[in-house]
Amino acid sequence: MGASVTDEGRLVPIDDTALWVSERGDGYPVLVLHGGPGLDHHEFADYLDPLADDLRLLFVDARSCGRSEPTSPSTWTLERHAQDVIMLARSLRLERYAVLGHSYGAFVALQNAVDYPGMATQTIVSGGIPSMKYLEVVESNLNSFEPVELREQVIDSWARESTVETQEEFAQLMADQFPFHFADPRDPKIADYLERTKDTVYAPDVLRVFAASGYGGIEVADRLAEITQPVLVTTGRHDRTCTVEAAEAIADGISDAELVIFEKSGHMTFVEEQDRYLEVVRTFLDRTA
């Protein structure tokens, strides 16, 4: 089965399905994994595009997300997503490559590094956690979220994740939730981000399944020492979901890891501090390649 190509991307067959991949640049390959679960590669909009001057950015829609082919819900697991990274790299005949995952994509990138140590040449964990216990802080952060006039809107958006049915509901849920994910809940960058990601193809079924089952249930804290490749761990000082404490635990557990904290950011580091984010990623890849 050959790859199906369009101007915007192509379907790349792996073992049991085909994943949509949108490419920018033609240098050293970096597999870029979106969050959600249930978003698609449009999460990154054009924020990472300056890296394409000397990197080959391969933005991946996860299984059953975006334009990737539908799959059985029984395969919607963190472990399977981590395996998909390996299968995709093989299908694309990548001998050396980096993996960059943000948010749930960071869960996938970290699970991939633990399950398949050394398969990726470098791993970037952007806004992730090593164990579900680090998400316990979300409830208290929601209950103390300010400004208070946005608190009910944000809390309700989280509650709707397990019942979302349509793309429109998913899009509204995200818009309602973004104040929680930026250091400044009224940051004008939020409106700009929503505009730049308006082409997202949402997968409400995927979000609903993961929200009802612990967002993949990542538990790799006791296996981090198995990772052999260099790992960059990034987080925002004001991230209310994937906290600095979680990032520190990841970096402390990996022998060849470095931690970068973005002091002016919440969860959306590549948006809130775009220039520094690009510099940190580029420097890490250049130094460790």
C-alpha positions in Angstrom: 0.0 0.0 0.0 1.6 3.3 -1.1 1.3 6.7 0.5 -1.5 8.9 -0.6 -0.2 12.4 -1.2 -1.9 15.9 -1.3 -0.5 19.4 -1.3 -1.0 19.6 2.5 0.2 16.2 3.6 -0.1 12.5 3.0 -1.4 9.3 4.5 1.5 7.1 5.5 0.6 3.4 6.0 1.8 1.7 9.2 1.0 -1.8 10.4 -2.7 -1.6 11.0 -3.7 1.9 9.7 -2.4 5.0 8.0 -1.4 8.2 9.7 -1.6 11.7 8.2 1.7 13.4 8.1 2.3 17.1 7.1 5.9 17.9 6.3 7.8 21.2 6.4 11.5 21.5 5.6 13.9 18.8 4.4 16.7 18.6 7.0 17.1 16.4 10.0 13.7 14.7 10.7 11.7 15.5 13.8 8.4 13.6 14.4 6.0 16.2 16.0 3.2 14.8 18.2 0.1 16.8 19.1 -1.8 16.8 22.3 -5.5 16.5 23.2 -6.1 13.6 23.1 -8.2 14.2 20.0 -6.5 17.3 18.5 -4.5 17.1 15.3 -1.3 18.6 13.9 -2.9 22.0 13.6 -2.3 22.4 17.3 1.1 23.7 16.4 -0.2 26.0 13.6 2.9 27.7 12.2 4.6 28.3 15.5 7.4 25.7 14.9 7.8 26.5 11.2 11.0 28.6 11.6 12.7 25.4 12.6 12.1 24.1 9.1 15.0 26.1 7.7 17.3 23.2 8.7 15.0 20.5 10.0 12.4 18.2 8.4 9.3 18.7 10.6 6.9 15.8 10.3 3.6 16.8 12.0 1.7 13.6 12.7 -2.1 13.2 13.2 -2.4 10.4 15.8 -4.5 7.3 15.0 -8.2 8.2 14.4 -7.3 11.9 14.8 -7.4 14.6 12.2 -7.0 13.1 8.7 -5.6 9.8 9.9 -7.6 6.7 9.1 -10.2 5.5 11.6 -9.2 2.6 13.9 -10.8 0.5 16.5 -11.2 2.2 19.9 -9.6 -0.8 21.4 -6.3 0.5 20.0 -6.6 4.0 21.5 -4.0 3.5 24.2 -0.9 5.4 25.2 1.2 2.3 24.5 -0.2 1.9 21.0 0.4 5.6 20.3 4.0 5.1 21.4 4.4 2.1 19.2 2.9 4.1 16.2 5.9 6.4 16.4 8.2 3.4 15.8 6.0 2.1 13.0 5.8 5.5 11.3 9.6 6.0 11.5 10.1 2.6 9.8 7.5 3.3 7.1 9.2 6.6 6.4 12.6 4.8 6.4 14.1 7.2 9.0 17.4 6.0 10.3 18.0 8.9 12.7 15.3 11.1 14.0 14.0 13.1 17.0 10.6 13.0 18.6 8.9 16.1 20.0 5.6 15.7 21.8 3.6 18.4 23.5 1.0 17.8 26.3 -0.6 14.4 25.6 1.9 14.2 22.8 4.6 14.5 25.5 3.1 11.5 27.2 3.4 9.6 24.0 7.0 10.8 23.4 8.0 9.8 27.0 6.2 6.4 26.7 8.0 5.8 23.4 11.4 6.6 25.0 10.8 4.2 27.8 9.3 1.4 25.7 11.8 1.7 22.8 15.0 3.2 24.3 17.5 4.5 21.8 15.2 4.1 18.8 14.8 7.9 18.6 18.1 9.8 18.5 16.6 12.5 20.8 13.3 13.0 22.6 11.7 16.3 23.6 9.1 16.1 26.3 7.2 19.4 26.2 4.7 19.9 29.0 4.4 16.2 30.1 4.2 14.1 33.3 5.8 10.7 34.3 2.8 9.6 36.4 -0.9 10.2 36.8 -0.3 11.4 40.3 1.0 14.7 38.9 -2.4 15.5 37.5 -4.0 15.4 41.0 -3.1 19.1 41.3 -5.4 20.0 38.4 -8.5 19.9 40.6 -7.1 22.3 43.2 -5.7 24.6 40.5 -9.2 24.7 38.9 -10.9 25.5 42.2 -8.5 28.3 42.9 -8.2 29.6 39.3 -8.3 33.4 38.8 -9.8 35.6 37.5 -12.8 34.2 39.4 -15.2 35.3 36.6 -13.6 32.8 34.3 -13.4 30.0 36.9 -16.8 28.4 36.2 -16.2 28.5 32.4 -12.8 26.7 32.8 -14.1 24.1 35.3 -17.1 23.3 33.1 -14.8 22.9 30.0 -12.9 20.1 31.8 -16.1 18.4 32.9 -17.3 18.4 29.2 -14.3 16.4 28.0 -16.0 13.1 29.0 -19.2 13.9 27.2 -18.1 15.8 24.1 -19.9 14.6 20.9 -19.2 16.9 18.0 -16.4 18.9 16.5 -18.1 22.1 17.3 -18.5 21.1 21.0 -14.8 20.1 21.1 -13.7 23.5 19.6 -15.8 25.4 22.1 -14.5 23.3 24.9 -10.9 24.2 23.9 -11.7 27.9 23.6 -13.3 27.9 27.0 -10.3 26.0 28.5 -7.4 28.0 27.1 -7.3 30.7 29.8 -6.3 27.9 32.2 -3.4 26.9 29.9 -1.8 30.4 29.5 0.2 32.0 32.3 -2.0 35.1 31.7 -5.6 34.0 31.4 -6.4 37.1 29.4 -3.4 36.9 27.2 -4.2 38.4 23.7 -2.2 35.5 22.3 -5.1 33.2 23.1 -7.4 34.8 20.4 -4.5 34.8 17.9 -3.9 31.1 18.7 -7.5 30.2 18.2 -7.5 31.9 14.8 -4.3 30.2 13.7 -5.6 26.7 14.7 -9.1 27.1 13.2 -8.5 24.3 10.7 -8.1 21.7 13.4 -10.1 18.5 12.7 -11.2 17.5 16.1 -11.8 13.9 17.2 -14.5 14.1 20.0 -14.8 10.3 20.3 -11.0 10.0 21.0 -11.2 12.8 23.7 -14.3 11.3 25.3 -12.7 7.8 25.6 -9.4 9.1 27.0 -11.1 11.6 29.4 -13.2 8.7 30.8 -10.1 6.5 31.3 -7.4 8.7 32.8 -5.9 10.2 29.7 -3.8 7.1 28.9 -2.8 6.4 32.5 0.9 7.2 32.0 3.0 5.4 34.7 6.7 5.4 33.8 8.3 7.2 36.7 10.0 4.0 37.8 11.3 3.2 34.3 12.9 6.5 33.3 16.4 5.1 33.9 15.8 2.8 31.0 15.9 5.7 28.5 19.2 5.9 26.7 18.9 8.8 24.3 19.3 12.5 25.3 16.0 14.0 26.5 15.0 17.7 26.7 12.2 18.3 29.2 10.4 21.7 28.9 7.7 23.2 31.0 6.2 26.6 31.9 6.7 28.0 35.3 2.9 28.7 35.5 1.7 25.4 33.9 -1.4 24.5 35.9 -1.7 21.0 34.4 1.8 19.5 33.7 3.6 21.3 36.5 7.3 22.1 37.1 7.3 19.4 39.7 6.4 16.8 37.1 9.0 18.1 34.7 11.7 17.9 37.4 10.7 14.3 38.2 11.1 13.4 34.5 14.5 15.1 34.2 15.8 13.7 37.5 14.9 10.2 36.4 16.8 10.2 33.1 20.6 10.0 33.0 21.0 12.2 29.9 18.3 14.8 30.4 18.2 18.5 30.6 15.3 20.7 32.0 14.3 24.1 30.7 11.7 26.1 32.5 9.9 28.9 30.6 9.5 31.5 33.3 6.7 33.5 31.5 4.6 30.6 30.3 1.8 28.3 31.3 1.2 25.1 29.4 1.5 26.7 25.9 5.2 27.4 26.0 5.7 27.3 22.2 3.0 30.0 21.8 3.7 32.1 24.9 7.5 32.3 24.5 7.8 31.2 20.9 11.3 32.6 20.1 12.9 31.2 23.2 11.1 27.8 22.6 12.5 27.6 19.1 16.0 28.5 20.3 15.9 25.9 23.1 14.7 23.1 20.7 17.2 24.0 18.0 20.1 24.3 20.4 19.3 20.9 22.0 19.0 19.1 18.6 22.2 20.7 17.3 24.2 19.8 20.4 23.0 16.2 20.7 22.8 15.2 17.1 
